[in-house]
Amino acid sequence: MLIENQWGQKGTGFLVVRAIDDKHGRGFLATNKHVLHRDAQMRQNATHVVLHLNIRNEGESVRGQTLHLPLDLGNGSKIWREHPDRDIDVIAFDITPLLSQYPRIEKRCPDYSFFADGAKLEELDVTIGDDVVVIGHPLGLTHRGTNFPLVRAGMIASRIGESLEDEYEERDGTTRRRVLRGFLIDGATVPGSSGSPVVLRPIAGRLVKNAIVIEPPRPILLGIVAETRYAPIRTPQGEILSYAGLGLAFDAETVKETIELFFQ
């Protein structure tokens, strides 16, 4: 789903259903904190986001529609929660009332059973070099009559399940070390990809624990794209930044942890 904040900046989000009991659940829109705004105080001051989604008509045709999502419940509380770790760029919006108001929203809503955890990564033998798909709106692109996302291909570029470390430059120019609960993907990430789900590509004939598995696995959510990495290129005029072809994705479990904040 294409998300636009009130300052005109765009990113991607995806829906997740969190079960309440056997018959009921709540719907959440997961994305990055910086899609709402990079500054924490500005996030608190934000009043709404614009969602570009699809509605299925009674004639079964699909059309794009734009909806404004207010962020304040009117009693001073917000419809969103953000992960408490400042280095985990994940936020979730409770959009259950919106889904009830517009029941014909075209949607795919995975639940937690589709989320990768340590056990699933071990069972499916997910590792460096495995193919993934990234589903979103790179560069804010969408179709003309609908708001279906684009699907791009990439591969896992770092050890999944093992934290990364990097140096992060603060706004005051200082740097600090970050420990990132995520992994890198090679390809498929440009600005606008922020908030995109990263899904293990369901390929028949994967090598799992030294055996060829004929049946493709069902799609598994590995993580959520958060950052596009850049690399300096030297020119006669100096250094310019260019895409490094790498994107940072936070683990799927960080999305689950963020949604669970609504139930504490």
Helices and strands as residue ranges (DSSP letters): E 2-5, E 10-12, E 14-19, E 25-31, H 33-36, H 40-45, E 48-56, E 62-70, E 80-82, E 91-94, H 96-101, G 112-114, H 118-124, E 131-136, G 138-140, E 150-156, E 164-169, E 175-180, E 182-186, E 197-200, E 206-208, E 211-213, E 220-235, E 238-251, H 252-260, G 261-263
